[in-house]
Amino acid sequence: MATQCARLLFRDAVAQSRNATARQARRLPWTADTDSASSVRRHIVFIHGAFGSGSDFAAWADFFRRAGFACHTPSLPGHAPPDAAVLRPLRIVDYVASAQARLQGLPDAPVLVGHSMGGLIAQHLAATVPCRALVCVASAPTSVLVPQRVAWPYLLPLLPDILRGRPFRAPPAAMRALALHDLPPEEADALAERGYESGKAYRELVFGLGHVRTHAVSCPVLCASGTLDRIIPQRLSVRLARAYGAEHIRFARGHWLIAPSALGDVAVAVLRWLESKLDEGCASSSTKARCQSAAAAYAAAFHSNQNGFQNPM
């Protein structure tokens, strides 16, 4: 029964991810994926990366909502819908300020989860506002991001826009080769078409201009990285974890650790880490037991199905 429930959970998560874009157009930019967010004491905010939107975290939000969290999946300004005119003047500091303003509306200090550029934004937030924990998933570093050799053929055509600070898109071929290369083809195809990104913000990211006051981050920190990541080199992920004295979990995966097909590995590991850090009476022992049991069953169901993304049942 546990395995069957876990497979149903995976099927629903994949379906939710596929339909997220349509839902995003009908929802407010800052919403909680729970029926009664105010009654849940643990809030978790997911911050997406460059060229993306809050819908990138749809599967994670569904998974963590079922584990008892009030889940928030905001889209950064100018990202949902993609709007080059809005993005043109924006920098990292503008993304951080937008998120800070919205965090003020939460009833409790949240857990922050950021992917890629969203990881850098989450670090800024953790250094400036109260939070219960910080999870950096394939996070952009606070230092210069030197492209790996495999990335240069795809990056060179984009350099004029980046250096001039003009909004630009990541071509689908670049996404497939650098960010989605380890995902099942069907999943990679669904994710390859991306929106615009601010050239000014991306330029700051690449040249390490988005400095974070790491000493100001006092909450527990987890870093998750992919050993096959073609965007964030492992040495930078190791350096980031050391800067925070953080636990560092590595996966034999690429950059898109937030993919629905990676839930059974990455999201389960993050959930287990959070449950070990949020042991402050906010969750009863029975709730924690259910979460741990669900995580174990979910992982077992995923690994027992080699084609889990395409045929979860």
C-alpha positions in Angstrom: 0.0 0.0 0.0 2.8 2.4 0.8 4.5 1.8 -2.5 1.2 2.3 -4.3 0.6 5.6 -2.5 4.1 6.7 -3.3 3.6 6.0 -7.0 0.3 7.9 -7.0 2.2 10.8 -5.5 4.8 10.7 -8.2 2.2 10.5 -10.9 0.4 13.5 -9.5 3.6 15.5 -9.1 4.5 14.9 -12.8 1.0 15.8 -13.9 1.1 19.0 -11.8 4.5 19.9 -13.3 3.2 19.5 -16.9 0.1 21.7 -16.2 1.9 24.3 -14.1 2.4 26.8 -16.8 -1.4 27.0 -17.5 -2.1 27.3 -13.8 0.5 30.0 -13.3 -1.4 32.3 -15.7 -4.5 32.0 -13.5 -2.9 32.5 -10.1 -1.4 35.4 -8.2 2.4 35.7 -8.3 2.8 34.8 -4.6 0.5 32.0 -3.4 0.6 29.1 -1.0 0.0 25.7 -2.4 -2.1 24.6 0.6 -5.8 24.9 1.5 -5.0 26.6 4.8 -1.6 28.1 4.8 -2.2 30.1 7.9 -2.8 27.0 9.9 0.5 25.3 8.9 3.4 26.5 11.1 6.1 25.6 8.6 6.3 27.7 5.5 8.7 26.9 2.7 9.5 29.4 -0.1 10.9 28.1 -3.4 12.9 30.5 -5.6 13.4 29.6 -9.2 16.5 30.3 -11.3 17.3 32.2 -14.5 14.8 32.1 -17.4 12.3 30.3 -15.2 9.2 30.9 -13.1 7.5 29.6 -10.0 6.1 26.7 -12.0 9.5 25.2 -12.1 9.0 24.1 -8.5 5.4 22.8 -9.0 6.3 19.1 -8.3 8.4 20.1 -5.3 5.6 22.2 -3.9 3.2 19.4 -4.2 5.6 16.9 -2.5 6.4 19.2 0.4 2.8 20.3 0.8 1.9 16.7 1.4 4.6 16.5 4.0 3.0 19.3 6.0 4.5 22.5 4.7 2.7 25.6 3.4 4.5 26.0 0.1 5.0 29.2 -1.8 6.2 29.3 -5.4 6.6 33.0 -6.4 7.9 34.1 -9.8 10.5 36.8 -9.9 9.5 40.1 -11.5 9.3 39.9 -15.3 9.3 36.1 -15.4 5.6 35.1 -15.4 4.7 36.0 -18.0 8.2 36.7 -19.5 8.5 40.4 -20.2 11.7 41.7 -21.6 10.6 45.3 -21.0 10.1 44.7 -17.3 13.4 42.8 -17.1 15.6 45.3 -18.9 16.5 47.4 -15.8 16.5 44.7 -13.2 19.5 43.5 -11.2 20.0 40.9 -8.5 19.3 43.5 -5.8 15.8 44.1 -7.4 15.0 40.4 -7.3 16.1 40.3 -3.6 14.0 43.4 -2.7 10.9 41.9 -4.4 11.3 38.7 -2.4 12.0 40.5 0.8 8.8 42.5 0.5 6.7 39.4 -0.1 8.3 37.5 2.8 7.0 40.2 5.2 3.5 38.9 4.6 4.3 35.4 6.0 3.2 34.6 9.6 6.4 32.8 10.4 10.0 32.7 9.4 10.2 30.3 6.3 12.5 27.7 5.0 14.2 29.1 1.8 14.9 26.8 -1.1 16.6 28.3 -4.2 17.7 26.7 -7.4 20.6 28.0 -9.5 20.3 31.8 -9.6 17.4 31.4 -7.1 20.0 29.9 -4.8 22.0 33.1 -4.9 18.8 35.1 -4.2 17.9 32.8 -1.3 21.4 33.4 0.2 20.8 37.1 0.1 17.4 36.6 1.8 18.9 34.4 4.5 21.5 37.1 5.3 18.8 39.8 5.7 15.6 38.3 6.9 14.7 35.7 9.5 14.5 32.2 8.1 14.4 28.7 9.6 16.7 27.0 7.1 18.4 27.6 3.8 18.6 25.0 1.0 20.8 25.8 -2.0 20.1 23.5 -4.9 22.7 23.6 -7.7 23.1 27.1 -6.5 25.0 29.9 -8.3 28.0 30.9 -6.2 28.8 34.3 -4.7 32.0 34.3 -6.6 32.8 34.5 -10.3 31.1 31.7 -12.3 33.7 30.6 -14.8 32.0 28.6 -17.6 33.1 25.0 -18.1 34.6 24.1 -21.5 31.5 22.4 -22.6 29.4 25.6 -22.1 31.5 28.0 -24.2 30.0 27.1 -27.6 26.5 27.9 -26.3 27.6 30.9 -24.2 29.6 32.8 -26.8 26.6 33.8 -29.0 24.9 35.2 -25.8 27.8 37.2 -24.6 26.9 40.5 -26.4 23.5 40.6 -24.7 25.0 39.6 -21.3 27.8 42.2 -21.5 25.5 44.9 -22.6 22.9 43.9 -20.0 20.1 43.3 -22.4 17.3 40.8 -21.7 17.9 37.5 -23.6 16.6 33.9 -23.8 18.5 30.7 -23.4 18.2 28.7 -26.7 16.5 25.3 -26.3 19.7 23.6 -27.6 21.7 25.2 -24.9 19.2 24.2 -22.2 19.3 20.6 -23.4 23.1 20.4 -23.6 23.9 22.2 -20.4 21.0 22.0 -17.9 18.8 19.1 -19.0 21.3 16.6 -20.6 20.7 13.9 -18.0 16.9 14.0 -17.9 14.6 11.7 -19.8 14.0 13.0 -23.3 10.3 13.7 -22.8 11.0 15.7 -19.6 13.9 17.6 -21.2 11.7 18.6 -24.2 9.1 19.9 -21.8 11.6 22.1 -20.0 13.8 23.3 -22.9 11.6 26.3 -23.9 12.4 29.1 -21.4 11.5 32.7 -20.9 13.6 35.9 -20.9 16.2 36.8 -18.3 17.6 40.1 -17.3 21.0 40.6 -18.9 22.1 42.9 -16.1 21.2 40.3 -13.4 22.9 37.5 -15.3 26.0 39.6 -15.9 26.2 40.2 -12.1 25.8 36.4 -11.5 28.5 35.4 -14.0 31.0 38.0 -12.8 30.4 37.4 -9.1 29.0 40.8 -8.4 26.1 39.6 -6.3 28.1 39.5 -3.1 26.5 37.8 -0.1 27.3 38.6 3.6 27.8 34.9 4.4 28.6 35.6 8.0 25.1 37.1 8.4 23.5 33.7 7.6 22.8 32.1 11.0 20.2 29.4 10.1 21.1 25.8 9.1 22.3 25.5 5.5 22.1 22.5 3.1 23.9 22.5 -0.2 22.8 20.0 -2.9 24.8 19.7 -6.1 25.1 17.5 -9.1 28.4 15.9 -10.0 27.3 16.0 -13.7 26.4 19.7 -13.6 27.6 21.5 -16.7 26.7 25.0 -15.4 27.9 25.0 -11.7 31.3 23.3 -11.4 31.7 21.0 -8.4 34.6 23.1 -7.0 32.3 26.0 -6.6 29.6 24.0 -4.9 32.2 22.7 -2.5 33.4 26.2 -1.8 29.9 27.4 -1.2 29.2 24.7 1.3 32.4 25.5 3.1 31.6 29.1 3.3 28.5 28.3 5.4 29.8 25.2 7.2 26.9 23.5 5.5 26.1 19.9 4.9 26.8 19.1 1.2 24.8 16.3 -0.5 26.0 15.3 -4.0 23.9 13.5 -6.6 25.1 11.8 -9.8 22.9 14.2 -11.7 23.1 17.4 -13.8 22.0 20.9 -13.1 18.2 20.4 -13.1 18.0 18.8 -9.7 14.5 20.1 -9.3 13.1 18.0 -12.1 10.1 15.8 -11.3 12.2 12.7 -12.2 14.7 13.7 -9.5 12.2 14.0 -6.7 12.8 10.5 -5.4 16.5 11.4 -4.9 16.8 15.1 -4.2 13.5 16.2 -2.7 13.4 13.2 -0.4 17.0 14.0 0.8 16.0 17.6 1.4 12.9 16.6 3.3 14.8 14.3 5.6 17.4 17.0 6.3 14.7 19.5 7.1 12.9 17.2 9.4 16.2 16.7 11.3 16.8 20.5 11.6 13.2 21.6 12.3 12.9 19.5 15.5 11.6 22.4 17.6 8.2 21.2 18.5 6.7 22.5 15.3 5.8 19.0 14.2 4.5 16.2 16.3 6.4 12.9 16.5 3.5 11.2 14.6 3.7 13.8 11.8 7.5 13.4 11.5 7.0 9.6 11.4 4.5 9.9 8.6 6.9 12.2 6.7 9.8 9.8 7.1 7.7 6.9 6.0 6.3 8.7 3.0 9.9 9.7 2.0 11.1 6.2 2.3 8.2 4.7 0.3 8.5 7.4 -2.3 12.2 6.7 -2.9 11.6 3.0 -3.1 8.8 3.4 -5.6 10.8 5.7 -7.8 13.9 3.5 -7.8 11.8 0.4 -8.6 10.6 2.0 -11.8 13.4 2.7 -14.3 11.0 4.7 -16.5 9.4 6.5 -13.6 8.9 9.8 -15.4 7.2 8.4 -18.5 5.4 5.5 -16.8 5.0 6.2 -13.1 2.3 3.6 -12.8 
